[in-house]
Amino acid sequence: MHHQEQDARSLALHTAAIELMRADETLIERALDILARWDSQASVRSKPLRDEWARILQARDWAAALSVSERGNQLRQASPVSCVLPHERRWEIIRATSKWPKELRPGQ
């Protein structure tokens, strides 16, 4: 998969997750909890991205999360947001954004 395809899939996953968070703010708390857990385990080099995600989630700055830019792509690569998606919804998006033949797609 090319980077552009990965970026498009990530954007689709984040768009769906943010729709859910807008409807259910407890999912925002779940994403913040994930960030806190990552802070205790993940590399210090990715801390600025985690801090930016904490700001985005607390401010509900969805435009930053969904930005179609290099920074938006970087943020989505270090994001806790798609973790709030139900497993089935995640696979629906992955299948829909896959260029694999239908019979070879995961979950088929």
C-alpha positions in Angstrom: 0.0 0.0 0.0 1.3 3.4 -0.9 1.6 6.3 1.6 -1.3 8.2 -0.1 -3.5 5.1 0.4 -2.4 4.7 4.0 -3.1 8.4 4.6 -6.6 8.2 3.0 -7.4 5.1 5.1 -6.2 6.8 8.3 -8.3 9.9 7.5 -11.4 7.7 6.9 -10.8 5.9 10.2 -10.4 9.1 12.1 -13.4 10.7 10.5 -15.5 7.8 11.6 -14.0 7.8 15.1 -14.6 11.6 15.5 -18.2 11.2 14.5 -18.6 8.7 17.3 -16.8 11.0 19.8 -19.1 13.9 18.8 -22.1 11.7 19.7 -20.6 10.2 22.8 -18.1 12.3 24.8 -17.2 9.3 27.0 -15.1 8.2 24.0 -13.0 11.3 24.3 -12.2 10.3 27.8 -11.3 6.9 26.6 -8.9 8.3 24.0 -7.3 10.5 26.8 -6.9 7.5 29.0 -5.1 5.7 26.1 -2.8 8.7 25.7 -2.0 8.6 29.5 -1.2 4.9 29.2 1.0 5.6 26.2 2.8 8.3 28.1 4.0 5.8 30.6 5.2 3.3 28.0 6.0 5.0 24.7 9.1 6.8 23.4 9.7 10.2 24.7 10.4 11.2 21.0 6.6 10.9 20.3 5.6 12.9 23.4 5.0 16.2 21.4 2.5 14.3 19.2 0.8 12.8 22.3 0.6 16.3 23.9 -0.9 17.7 20.7 -3.5 14.9 20.7 -4.4 15.7 24.4 -4.9 19.4 23.4 -7.0 18.4 20.3 -9.2 16.1 22.4 -9.7 18.5 25.2 -10.5 21.4 22.9 -12.5 19.3 20.5 -10.3 20.7 17.7 -11.5 18.2 15.1 -10.2 20.3 12.2 -6.6 19.7 13.4 -7.3 16.0 13.7 -8.7 15.8 10.2 -6.4 18.2 8.5 -5.3 17.1 5.0 -1.7 18.1 5.5 1.6 16.7 6.4 1.0 17.7 10.0 -2.4 16.0 10.0 -0.8 12.8 8.6 1.8 12.9 11.3 -0.8 13.4 14.0 -2.9 10.5 12.7 0.1 8.2 12.8 0.4 8.7 16.6 -3.3 8.9 17.4 -5.3 7.2 20.1 -8.5 8.1 18.2 -9.1 5.2 16.0 -8.8 3.0 19.1 -12.3 4.1 20.0 -13.8 2.6 16.9 -15.7 -0.7 17.3 -13.8 -3.6 15.7 -16.4 -4.2 13.0 -16.6 -0.5 12.0 -12.8 -0.4 11.7 -12.8 -3.5 9.4 -15.7 -2.0 7.3 -13.5 1.0 6.6 -10.4 -1.0 5.9 -12.3 -3.2 3.5 -13.9 -0.2 1.8 -10.5 1.5 1.4 -8.7 -1.6 0.2 -7.5 -2.0 -3.3 -7.2 -5.8 -2.8 -9.6 -8.0 -4.7 -12.7 -8.5 -2.7 -12.1 -12.2 -2.1 -8.7 -11.5 -0.6 -9.7 -8.7 1.8 -9.5 -9.4 5.5 -12.7 -10.4 7.0 -14.2 -11.7 3.8 
